[in-house]
Amino acid sequence: MLAMFMEQLKKIFKVSSTYQLIVVFVVFGITGSLSLFISDYILEILNLSNFIISILTVLIIYQILLIIIGTLFGEFKYFWAMEKKILSRFKIN
């Protein structure tokens, strides 16, 4: 049952191994937490408290950190392909 679940997760995330799946999850976890921390710090320095600006700041920082942290974990190609997909959805190429 667990093996089937892992195979399905690999298909969803388009990875070839369980190790790569774990790395992808770790990168997502670190990136999410760090982007909130950094954006809060930036908004505090700039003395901004607008909800919309907060959301935009988190989104921008998240995209940048995803590439940086993904690269540090040796998965640049994977996360760069994901970034291109995300940016194409926003019509930014």
C-alpha positions in Angstrom: 0.0 0.0 0.0 2.8 2.4 0.9 4.8 1.5 -2.2 1.7 2.3 -4.3 1.3 5.6 -2.6 5.0 6.5 -3.2 4.8 5.6 -6.8 1.7 7.8 -7.3 3.5 10.7 -5.5 6.5 10.2 -7.9 4.2 10.4 -10.9 2.4 13.5 -9.5 5.7 15.3 -8.8 7.4 13.9 -11.9 10.5 12.5 -10.1 12.3 9.3 -10.8 13.3 8.2 -7.3 12.1 8.3 -3.7 15.3 10.2 -2.8 14.4 12.9 -5.3 10.8 13.0 -4.0 12.1 13.6 -0.4 14.5 16.3 -1.7 11.6 18.1 -3.5 9.5 18.0 -0.3 12.4 19.3 1.8 13.1 22.1 -0.6 9.4 23.1 -0.7 9.3 23.1 3.1 12.4 25.1 3.6 11.4 27.6 0.8 7.9 28.1 2.3 9.1 28.8 5.8 12.1 30.9 4.7 10.0 33.0 2.3 7.6 33.9 5.1 10.4 34.8 7.4 12.3 36.9 4.9 9.2 38.7 3.6 8.1 39.6 7.1 11.6 41.0 7.8 11.6 43.0 4.6 8.1 44.4 5.2 9.1 45.3 8.7 12.2 47.2 7.6 10.2 49.1 4.9 7.4 49.7 7.5 4.7 48.3 5.2 1.6 46.5 6.5 -0.6 46.3 3.5 -2.1 42.8 3.0 -1.8 42.9 -0.8 1.8 44.0 -0.7 2.5 41.2 1.9 1.1 38.6 -0.4 3.0 39.9 -3.4 6.3 40.0 -1.5 5.9 36.4 -0.3 5.2 35.2 -3.8 8.2 37.0 -5.3 10.5 35.9 -2.6 9.2 32.3 -2.7 9.9 32.1 -6.5 13.5 33.3 -6.0 14.2 31.1 -3.0 12.8 28.1 -4.8 15.5 28.3 -7.4 18.3 29.1 -4.9 17.4 26.4 -2.4 16.6 23.9 -5.2 20.0 24.5 -6.7 21.7 24.1 -3.3 20.0 20.6 -3.1 21.2 19.7 -6.6 17.8 20.0 -8.3 18.2 23.1 -10.4 16.7 21.6 -13.5 13.6 20.3 -11.7 12.8 23.6 -10.0 13.8 25.7 -13.1 11.2 23.8 -15.2 8.7 24.3 -12.4 9.4 28.1 -12.4 9.0 28.3 -16.2 5.6 26.6 -15.8 4.5 28.9 -13.0 5.7 32.1 -14.9 3.9 30.9 -18.0 0.7 30.7 -16.1 1.2 34.4 -15.1 2.0 35.1 -18.8 5.6 36.1 -17.8 8.3 34.4 -19.9 
